[in-house]
Amino acid sequence: MTITAQLGLAAELAARAEAGRPVTIGLAGAGQMGTDIVVEVSLMKGVRIGAISEVFPQNAIEAVVMAGRDRSDVVNAVTAADIDRAIEHGKVAVTEDFHALCAAGHIDVVIDATGNPNVGTLIALEAMKNGKHIVMLNVEADITVGRFLKEEARKTGVVYTGAAGDEPACTMEVIAFAQNLGFDVVAAGKGKNNPLKFDAVPVEYEAEAKARNMNARMLVEFVDGTKTMVEMVAIANATGLEPDVPGMHGPKATREELAQVLCTKADGGILNKAGVVDYSIGKGVAPGVFAIVKPRHPRVLERMIDLKVGPGPCFTIFRPYHLTSLETPLSAVRAVLHGRADMQPIDRPVAECTAVAKRDLAPGDTLGKIGETDYRGWAMTWTGARDVRAIPIGLAERAKVVKPIKAGENLTYDNCVPDDSMVVTQIRRRLDQSDAQFIAA
C-alpha cells in the first residue's frame, strides 16, 4: 500500500503542479552535485529544472538525459530569451553563460553548485540583481563573503540561503530542535565521512575517485579535512558557536560516546567551554550530524535518562544521515513558496577557515585550488585568525606567495597576496575594513 495523502511541502508542490505553476530552478554547475539535483528534481512534483549553466555543456546534457529526458528535450541557449522560450515549450535550456541563466524571466530561484568561491559569489550577485532567490550549495563562498551576500539579498527582497542536505544546514535542524525544547547546546557538528589525512593530494586518490564517480580534487577536499573545517565554520557563523581550539578536537568518539566526550571538562569531557563546533572520527557518527545538549531542569534530565537517550548529564541529539544534493531542491522550494532561508550567516563572524600549507611554498608560487597540493583548511576563531593575519581559504586560490612558507604554517597576508582581480577578494576586503572600523569604535 502506498501513502495516498501528500504531506508537508509535497502537498504544496502537488497544488503547484495541478495549477501548472511549478517552481522553476536555474542550476549553475552540472558536476557530481549538480547532476544529483537534476535527477532528484525529476522525481518531484511541482518543481522543475528550467535551465543549467555549465562551462562544459555536455555535462549538463548528460545530466538531463540521466534524469529520464530525451536528448531532444535539451535546448542550447545563448540568451535569457532563448532560455525563456525553451521553458515555455517544456524543454531544459543549457547555456555556458550564467548571466543569461540569472536573467531569464521564468527562473524563480538559482542554485549555485559550482563549489568555487569566486564563481559562486558572481553567480549569487547576478541572481540577486535579477530578483532571483539564491541557494548556495557552495559553503566556501558563504564562509568568505556570506554576510555581504545575505545583506544584498535583503536589499533586493530575495532569499539568500545555504543548501538543505549539506551538513551545515542539517546540523542547524538539530540545533533548532534542541533550542525549541530549551536545551543548552554544548556542542554541534558532524561525523567525518572519510579517513583524515592532512597531506592528501589528488594523485593519491585518482582510483578511488574514479570508483566513486568523483573528481579526485573534490575527494581530497574531504580527506584532507578542508571540507570539515569549512562546514564547521559555516555552522559557527550561522549560530555563534565557536571552535574550542584551532582545528577543533576531532576526537575518535563513537556515536554512543559523543555526549560524554564532546562536553566540558567539568562534565567529564574534553571541551574548555560549552557552545562550540566540532567533529568526530569515531565509529557510527558519519554520515550523521549532532548536537550535544544539556537539560536545564532535573526532571528533564531524569526523563532523558529514563528514555535511554544516554547516561547524562549531556545527551546527543542525532540525525544519522545527510542527503547532500538530494535535499537541496527543498531549500529552493522553501525560498520560493515561503520566502524562508534554511541557513544564513549572522551579522558578525565568530570563526574563520584559514589556509595552512600542505607543503613548503616558495616566493613566486601561485596557489592552486582547494583540494589540490598547496594548502588545506583549518578552523579557528575569527579573532584568532585576525590576530595572526591568516588568509581565509576562500581567497587562497590564485594567491601569490611572497615569503617562504613551511608545511603546516598559516598562509597570511604577510606571506601571501590574494588575487585582487577576483570579486570575492574585493568584497572580503571591504568586509574586513568594515570589521576593523567596528572594532575600533
C-alpha positions in Angstrom: 0.0 0.0 0.0 1.3 3.5 -0.8 0.7 6.7 1.0 -2.2 8.5 -0.7 -2.1 11.8 1.2 0.5 14.4 0.2 2.2 15.8 3.3 4.1 19.0 4.0 5.9 20.6 1.1 4.8 17.7 -1.1 1.2 18.9 -0.8 2.1 22.4 -1.7 4.1 21.3 -4.7 1.3 19.0 -5.8 -1.0 22.0 -5.8 1.5 24.0 -7.8 1.7 21.1 -10.3 -2.1 20.9 -10.6 -2.2 24.7 -11.2 0.6 24.4 -13.9 2.9 26.7 -11.9 5.9 24.5 -11.0 8.8 26.1 -9.1 11.4 26.6 -11.8 15.1 26.2 -10.8 18.1 27.6 -12.7 21.1 25.4 -11.8 24.7 26.7 -12.1 27.1 23.7 -12.3 26.4 20.1 -13.5 29.2 18.3 -11.7 28.5 15.5 -9.3 26.2 17.6 -7.1 24.5 19.4 -9.9 23.8 16.1 -11.7 22.2 14.8 -8.4 20.0 17.8 -8.3 18.8 17.4 -11.9 17.9 13.7 -11.2 16.2 14.4 -7.9 14.1 17.3 -9.2 12.8 15.0 -12.0 11.3 12.8 -9.3 9.5 15.6 -7.5 6.1 17.1 -8.4 5.6 20.8 -8.8 9.3 21.7 -9.3 11.4 21.5 -12.4 14.9 22.4 -13.8 14.3 25.2 -16.3 18.0 25.8 -17.3 21.5 24.8 -16.5 24.6 26.9 -16.9 27.8 24.8 -17.3 31.2 25.6 -18.8 31.2 22.0 -20.1 27.7 21.8 -21.7 27.9 18.1 -22.4 27.9 17.5 -18.6 24.6 19.3 -18.4 23.1 17.4 -21.3 24.1 14.1 -19.8 22.6 15.0 -16.5 19.2 15.8 -18.1 19.3 12.6 -20.1 20.2 10.6 -17.0 17.2 12.2 -15.3 15.0 10.5 -18.0 14.5 13.2 -20.5 15.1 12.7 -24.2 18.1 14.4 -25.8 15.6 16.4 -27.9 14.3 18.0 -24.7 17.6 19.8 -24.2 17.9 23.2 -26.0 21.2 25.0 -26.3 20.7 28.6 -25.2 22.8 31.8 -25.5 20.4 34.5 -24.2 17.9 34.8 -21.5 15.2 35.0 -24.2 16.4 31.6 -25.5 16.1 30.1 -22.0 12.6 31.5 -21.6 11.4 30.1 -24.9 12.8 26.7 -24.0 11.0 26.7 -20.7 7.7 27.8 -22.3 8.0 24.8 -24.6 8.7 22.3 -21.8 12.4 22.0 -22.6 15.5 22.3 -20.5 17.9 25.0 -21.6 21.7 24.6 -21.4 23.9 27.6 -21.5 27.5 28.5 -20.9 26.5 31.9 -19.6 25.3 32.2 -16.0 24.3 35.8 -16.7 21.7 34.5 -19.2 20.5 31.9 -16.7 20.0 34.5 -13.9 18.3 37.0 -16.2 15.7 34.5 -17.6 12.2 35.6 -16.6 10.8 32.1 -16.0 13.5 31.2 -13.5 12.3 31.5 -9.9 15.4 30.5 -8.0 19.1 29.8 -8.7 21.1 27.0 -7.1 24.9 27.5 -7.2 26.5 24.1 -7.3 29.9 25.2 -8.7 31.9 24.9 -5.5 34.2 27.8 -6.5 34.2 30.8 -4.1 34.7 33.5 -6.7 32.4 32.0 -9.3 29.7 31.3 -6.7 29.9 34.9 -5.5 29.5 36.2 -9.0 26.5 33.9 -9.6 24.9 34.9 -6.4 25.2 38.6 -7.2 23.9 38.2 -10.7 20.9 36.2 -9.4 20.0 38.8 -6.8 20.4 41.6 -9.4 17.8 39.9 -11.4 15.4 39.3 -8.5 16.1 35.6 -8.1 16.4 33.7 -4.8 19.8 32.1 -4.4 20.6 28.7 -2.8 24.3 28.3 -2.1 25.5 24.7 -2.4 28.9 26.5 -2.1 29.9 26.7 1.5 33.3 28.0 0.6 31.8 31.2 -0.8 29.4 31.5 2.1 32.1 31.4 4.8 34.1 34.0 2.9 31.5 36.7 2.0 28.2 35.2 3.0 27.4 38.2 5.3 27.7 40.5 2.4 25.6 38.3 0.1 22.9 38.0 2.8 22.7 41.8 3.1 22.5 42.2 -0.7 19.6 39.7 -0.8 17.8 41.7 1.9 18.2 44.9 -0.1 16.8 43.3 -3.3 14.0 41.4 -1.5 15.1 37.9 -2.2 16.2 34.9 -0.1 19.9 34.0 0.3 20.3 30.6 1.9 22.6 27.7 2.5 21.5 24.4 1.0 19.4 21.7 2.7 21.2 18.3 2.8 24.6 19.8 3.2 25.9 19.0 6.7 25.8 22.6 8.0 22.1 23.0 7.2 21.3 19.5 8.6 23.2 20.4 11.8 21.1 23.6 12.0 18.0 21.5 12.0 19.2 19.6 15.0 20.3 22.7 16.8 16.9 24.3 16.2 15.2 21.3 17.6 17.3 21.5 20.7 16.7 25.2 21.1 12.9 24.6 20.6 13.0 22.4 23.7 15.0 24.7 25.8 18.2 22.7 26.0 21.6 24.3 26.3 23.7 23.4 23.2 27.1 22.3 24.4 28.5 21.4 21.0 27.3 20.7 17.5 28.9 19.1 14.5 29.3 16.1 12.3 30.9 12.8 11.8 33.8 12.9 9.3 33.0 10.7 6.3 36.4 9.9 5.0 39.7 8.9 6.8 41.6 12.0 7.8 44.9 12.6 6.1 46.1 16.2 6.3 48.7 16.0 3.5 46.4 14.2 1.0 46.9 15.1 -2.7 44.8 14.2 -5.8 47.3 11.9 -7.4 46.9 9.5 -4.5 43.1 9.3 -4.9 42.6 9.1 -8.6 41.5 5.4 -8.5 39.1 5.9 -5.5 37.7 9.0 -7.1 37.0 7.2 -10.3 35.4 4.3 -8.5 33.1 6.7 -6.6 32.4 8.8 -9.8 34.0 11.8 -8.2 36.7 14.4 -9.1 39.9 13.5 -7.3 40.4 17.1 -6.2 36.9 17.1 -4.6 37.6 13.8 -2.9 40.9 15.3 -1.4 39.0 18.3 -0.1 37.1 15.9 2.1 40.1 13.6 3.0 42.5 16.4 4.0 39.9 17.9 6.4 39.2 21.0 4.5 35.5 20.3 3.9 35.0 19.5 7.6 36.7 22.8 8.6 34.7 24.8 6.1 31.4 23.2 7.2 32.0 23.7 10.9 33.0 27.4 10.3 29.7 27.8 8.4 27.8 26.4 11.3 29.7 28.7 13.7 29.0 31.8 11.7 25.3 30.9 11.5 24.9 30.3 15.2 27.6 31.9 17.3 29.2 28.6 18.3 33.0 28.7 18.1 35.9 26.2 17.5 37.1 25.4 21.0 40.7 25.1 19.8 42.4 25.8 16.5 41.5 22.9 14.2 38.9 21.7 16.7 39.4 18.5 18.7 38.0 15.9 16.2 38.0 13.0 18.8 37.6 9.4 17.9 34.3 9.3 19.8 31.7 6.7 18.8 28.1 7.5 18.4 27.5 6.2 21.9 30.4 8.2 23.4 29.8 11.6 21.8 27.9 13.2 24.7 30.5 12.1 27.3 33.4 13.3 25.2 32.3 16.5 23.5 31.2 18.1 26.7 33.0 20.4 29.1 35.8 19.2 31.3 33.6 19.9 34.3 31.2 17.3 33.0 34.0 14.8 32.2 34.7 15.7 28.6 37.4 17.4 26.6 35.9 20.9 26.0 37.3 24.0 27.6 33.9 25.7 27.3 30.3 25.0 26.2 29.0 26.4 22.9 31.4 25.0 20.3 31.5 23.3 16.9 33.5 20.1 16.5 33.5 16.8 14.6 34.2 13.2 15.4 36.1 10.5 13.5 34.6 7.8 15.7 32.6 4.8 14.5 28.9 5.3 13.9 28.9 9.1 13.7 29.3 9.7 10.0 27.3 10.4 7.9 25.3 11.9 10.7 25.2 15.3 12.4 24.6 16.0 16.0 24.1 18.5 18.8 25.3 17.7 22.3 22.7 19.1 24.7 22.4 19.6 28.5 19.0 19.8 30.2 18.3 22.8 32.4 16.0 21.0 34.9 16.5 17.8 36.9 13.1 16.5 35.8 14.1 16.7 32.1 17.5 15.1 33.0 15.6 12.2 34.7 13.3 11.8 31.7 16.1 11.7 29.2 17.9 9.0 31.2 14.6 7.1 31.6 14.1 7.3 27.8 17.5 5.7 27.3 18.9 8.7 25.4 22.1 8.4 27.4 23.5 8.4 31.0 23.7 12.2 31.2 24.4 14.9 32.2 24.7 15.6 28.5 23.0 13.9 25.6 23.3 13.5 21.9 20.6 14.7 19.6 21.5 12.9 16.4 20.4 12.8 12.8 22.0 9.7 11.3 22.2 10.9 7.7 22.5 13.9 5.4 21.5 13.5 1.8 23.7 16.3 0.4 22.5 17.5 -3.0 19.4 15.3 -3.0 17.9 17.6 -0.3 19.0 20.8 -1.9 15.8 21.3 -4.0 13.9 21.7 -0.7 15.8 24.9 0.0 14.9 26.2 -3.4 11.2 25.4 -2.8 11.1 26.9 0.6 12.7 30.1 -0.7 10.1 30.5 -3.4 7.0 29.3 -1.5 7.7 30.6 1.9 10.4 33.3 1.5 12.4 31.3 4.0 16.2 30.6 4.4 17.3 27.3 5.8 20.7 28.8 6.8 22.2 32.2 6.9 25.3 33.7 8.5 24.8 36.0 11.5 25.9 39.7 11.2 29.3 39.3 12.9 31.5 36.2 12.3 32.9 34.1 15.2 35.0 31.7 13.2 37.3 31.6 10.1 38.5 28.8 7.9 42.1 29.7 7.2 44.5 28.1 4.8 47.5 26.0 6.0 50.4 25.0 3.7 50.4 21.3 2.8 54.0 21.6 1.5 56.8 24.1 1.6 55.9 27.0 -0.6 58.4 29.4 -2.1 58.2 33.1 -3.2 56.7 33.3 -6.7 54.4 30.3 -6.3 50.9 30.8 -7.5 48.5 28.8 -5.4 46.1 26.3 -6.9 42.5 25.3 -5.9 41.1 23.9 -2.7 41.8 20.2 -2.6 45.0 20.3 -4.6 48.6 20.2 -3.4 49.3 23.6 -1.9 47.0 24.1 1.2 44.2 22.8 3.3 41.6 24.3 5.5 41.9 25.0 9.3 39.1 26.2 11.6 40.0 29.0 14.0 38.1 31.6 16.0 37.6 34.8 14.0 39.7 36.8 16.5 42.4 34.2 16.5 42.7 34.2 12.7 42.6 38.0 12.7 45.4 38.2 15.3 47.8 36.2 13.0 46.6 37.9 9.8 45.5 34.5 8.4 44.1 34.4 4.9 40.6 33.0 4.6 40.7 29.8 2.5 38.2 31.3 0.1 40.9 33.8 -1.0 43.8 31.3 -1.4 43.2 30.3 -5.0 45.5 32.3 -7.3 47.2 34.0 -4.4 50.9 34.8 -4.8 53.5 33.6 -2.3 55.8 36.4 -1.3 57.8 34.9 1.6 58.8 31.3 2.3 56.1 29.2 4.0 56.8 25.9 5.7 54.4 23.0 5.5 52.0 23.3 8.4 52.2 27.1 8.6 49.3 29.5 8.0 49.0 31.4 4.8 48.9 35.0 5.9 48.6 38.5 4.5 52.3 38.8 5.3 53.5 35.8 3.2 50.8 35.7 0.5 48.9 38.2 -1.6 45.4 37.2 -2.7 44.3 37.8 -6.3 42.7 41.2 -6.2 41.1 40.7 -9.6 38.6 38.3 -8.1 35.3 39.8 -6.9 35.3 37.6 -3.8 38.7 39.2 -2.8 37.4 42.7 -3.3 34.2 42.1 -1.3 36.1 40.4 1.5 38.5 43.3 1.8 35.5 45.7 2.2 34.1 43.4 4.9 37.4 43.3 6.8 37.7 47.1 6.6 34.2 47.4 8.0 35.0 45.0 10.8 38.2 46.9 11.7 36.1 50.2 12.0 33.6 48.3 14.1 36.3 47.0 16.5 38.0 50.5 16.7 34.6 52.1 17.6 
